[in-house]
């Protein structure tokens, strides 16, 4: 039986445009749309990028916050992108609250997470693992973001969606759901945005 072609292997116009603009991945256009619609990133902010590799989100955020801003990026994988002054990258666990290096520029104005689990092909299992990653990223954002800060996280749609959204609503005054135009048609990913971190938040 012939193997199905993997649509993610082929560069589409978003991938080609990202490279033309100097970004390592097409994901930059997802954050660009989220930022345009939610107005999250501004000059002078402090931003934490969890799971930053290959670097498109970090590069975009660094450009938006400018030379007066500070960006801290972390990933288990090395970063393929040079970020410039005002930006720091470490190779390590982005989800460890015991990782004191994460707090380098804390408290943060914006916490970003484009993390996704290695997929198995089992949609239910992949969604469950994505939900776990998302909730751990929320814990980091709640721990290191200042009151009024924002959070952006990627999530695979699954049976635990309402529980995940409820947790985000506990922590943030406003929660938005977005599926950017640059998301591939066959993808189950969505993005949840928390705006206005509450002064006191309930636990998970």
N, C-alpha and C positions, 0 to 999 in steps of 0.2 A: 504494500500500500504506500503510495507516495506521501512524503512528509509535507505537512502544511507549511506554506511560506510564513515566516514570522514578519509581520508588518513593522515591528519595532526596529528591525535591522536596517531598513531603508531610510535614507535621509529624505524628508519632505521639504516643502518650501520654507517652513519655520526653521528647520535645522540649517538649511543653507543660508537663510537670512541671519540667523544667530552667528554663524561663523563669519559672515561678511561684516558683521558689526563688532567682531572681536570677542564674542562670548563662546565658551566651550560647549554649551548645550542649549537646546530650544526652550528649556524650562524658563529662561529669562522672560519670555513673553507672557508666561502665566503670572509671574510676580509683577510684571509691568502693568498688566490689566488689573490685578488685585489692588495694587497701589493707586492706580488712576481712579478706580471706583471707590475705594475706601479711604484714600488720602492718609496713608499711614506714615510714609517716610518723608522727613523734612531735614533741612540743613542743621547740623549741630547735634543730631540725636546720637544716642548710644544704642547699638544694635547687636544682638546675639544671633548667629546663624548656626543652628544645630544640624549636623549632617550636611556640611557645606559642599563637599566634593560633587562635581568637578569644579565648581566655583562661580557659576553664572549668577546665582542669587546674591552671593557675597559681592561680586563685582558691581551688579546693579545697585545694591543697597549702598555700597561705598560711594558710588557716583551721586546718589541722591542725598546722602548726608553730608557730603563735601569734606573739605580739609579740616573743618572745625568739629566734625563728628568722629566717633570712634566705633569700630566694628571688631567684634571678636568672632572668629569662625572656628569650628571644630568638626572633625570627622575621623573615623577610623582609617579612612583611606587618605593618601596624600592629595594635596590640592594641586590641580594642574594649572592654576591661574595665579598670576602675580597681582596682588591687591593694592599695593602702594602704601604710602604713609598713612598713619592713623588706623591701620588695620593689623590685626594679629591673628595668626592661624596656628593651632596646635593639632597634632595627630593624636587623638585619644577618644575616650568615651564621652559622647555628647550628652548622655542621659544620666550620668552619675552625679548626684547631688553632693557626693563626697569629693568631686573633682574641683578643688578650690580655684583652679585656673579659670573656670567658667565665670567666676565673679570679677574678673580683671577690670571690667568697665561697669560693673553693676552699681546701682540698679539700672536696668535697661528700659529704654523707651519702647522698643519693639523686639520681640523674639520671633524668629522665623524657623520653620521646620518643613523641609521638603523631603523628609525621610520616608522610605518605603522598605518593607521587608523583601528579602529575596523570595520571589514567587515560586510556588510549587505546582501551579496549574489547578489546584483545588481552590475554587473561588471562596468557599466558606472559610477554609483554613487561612487563606491569604488575608481575608478581611479581618479575621480575629487577630492575626498577628499585627496587622496595620493599626487596629484599634488599640492594642497594647502599646505600640510605639507612640501613637498620638497622645494617649493619656500620660505616658511618662514625659513627653515633651511639654505637656500642659503643666505637669508638676514642676518642671524646671522653670517655666515661664512665671508661674505663680511665686516660686521661691526667689527668683532673681529680678523680676520686673517690678517697677515702682507702681504705686497706686495711680491709675489712669493710663497705664501702658497698654500695649496691644500685642496680640499673638496671631500668627498665621500658621496653620498646619495642614498637611496633606493627609487624606484619609481614603481608604478603599471602602466603598459602600458595602454594608453588610448588615447582618441582623442586629448588631449592637449599636447601630447609628444613633438611635434616640437616647440611649444611655450615655454615649459619648457627648452628644450635644447638650444633654442635661448637665453633665459635669462642667462643660465650658460655661454654661449659663450661671452656674454657681460662682464661677470665678470672675466673670466679666459682665458688665452692665448690658452690653449689646453683642449679639452673636449673628453673623451673616454666613450664608452658604453661597459659594460661587463655584462655577465650572467654567474656567476661562476658555476663550475661543481656541487657544493653542492646544488644548487637551485633545488627544487623539480620539476619534469617534468610538473605537472599540474599548477605550479605557474605562475602568470603573472608579477612577479617582475623582475626588472632589476636594474642595478646600473650605475649611471652616475658619472664620476670622472672629476673634474675640477683641472687642474694643472697650476700653475703660475698665482696667482691672480694679476690682472692688478692694476697698481698704482691708476688709477682713473676709476671708474666703473659707467656705466649709471644706472639709476633707473629702476625698474621693469615696 
